[in-house]
């Protein structure tokens, strides 16, 4: 597998994530699409670290950055699921248009 293959795969994953955000109406599906986009970015970091070590300084810098990015993504999921639970308790459904009614 070459760098071009990894970047092509990451681009495809990112495009699927964007498509999911634009077409889905359920909050959980939108959150999953955002996760897919974040994982595509992590794949790019790890790929450049693997195939272009001179660009990243040390060999593991891309993997370390991807690990921190995954930790940030876990925090995002926790907050997102808390919002989903609040929307479901308030409306009995998790459509994205119901979340705009939660303004105070």
C-alpha positions in Angstrom: 0.0 0.0 0.0 1.4 3.4 -1.0 0.8 6.9 0.2 -1.5 7.5 -2.7 -3.7 4.6 -1.8 -3.9 5.8 1.8 -4.8 9.3 0.8 -7.4 8.0 -1.7 -9.0 5.9 1.1 -9.0 8.8 3.5 -10.6 11.1 0.8 -13.3 8.5 0.2 -14.0 8.1 3.9 -14.1 11.9 4.3 -16.5 12.2 1.3 -18.8 9.6 2.8 -18.8 11.5 6.1 -19.7 14.7 4.3 -22.5 13.0 2.4 -23.8 11.5 5.7 -23.9 15.0 7.3 -25.7 16.5 4.4 -28.3 13.8 3.9 -29.1 12.3 7.3 -31.8 13.7 9.6 -31.0 11.7 12.8 -28.6 13.2 15.2 -26.8 9.8 15.8 -26.2 9.4 12.1 -24.8 12.9 11.9 -22.5 12.1 14.8 -21.3 8.9 13.1 -20.6 10.8 10.0 -18.5 13.3 11.9 -16.6 10.4 13.5 -15.9 9.0 10.0 -14.5 12.3 8.9 -12.3 12.5 12.0 -11.0 9.0 11.4 -10.2 9.9 7.8 -8.1 12.8 9.1 -6.3 10.4 11.5 -5.6 8.1 8.6 -3.9 11.0 6.8 -1.8 11.8 9.8 -0.6 8.2 10.3 -0.1 7.8 6.5 2.2 10.8 6.3 4.0 9.7 9.4 4.6 6.3 7.9 5.5 7.2 4.3 7.1 10.6 4.8 9.2 10.4 8.0 11.3 13.3 7.0 8.2 15.6 7.1 7.2 14.7 10.6 10.5 14.9 12.4 10.3 11.6 14.3 8.7 8.4 13.0 5.9 8.3 15.6 4.8 11.9 15.5 1.8 11.2 13.2 0.7 8.3 15.4 0.9 10.4 18.5 -1.1 13.2 17.0 -3.7 10.7 15.8 -3.9 9.3 19.4 -4.6 12.7 20.8 -7.1 13.3 18.1 -8.9 10.1 19.0 -9.0 11.1 22.7 -10.6 14.4 21.6 -13.1 12.5 19.5 -14.1 10.4 22.5 -14.9 13.6 24.4 -16.9 14.8 21.5 -18.9 11.6 21.4 -19.7 11.9 25.1 -21.0 15.4 24.7 -22.9 14.5 21.5 -24.6 11.5 23.1 -25.6 13.6 26.1 -27.3 16.1 23.7 -29.0 13.2 21.9 -30.3 11.9 25.2 -31.6 15.4 26.1 -33.3 15.7 22.7 -34.9 12.3 23.0 -36.2 13.0 26.5 -37.7 16.3 25.5 -39.3 15.2 22.2 -39.3 11.4 22.0 -37.3 11.5 18.7 -33.8 12.3 17.6 -34.3 14.2 14.4 -31.8 17.0 13.8 -34.5 19.7 13.4 -35.7 19.0 17.0 -32.3 20.1 18.3 -32.8 23.6 17.1 -35.8 23.9 19.4 -33.6 23.5 22.5 -32.4 27.1 22.5 -33.0 28.8 25.8 
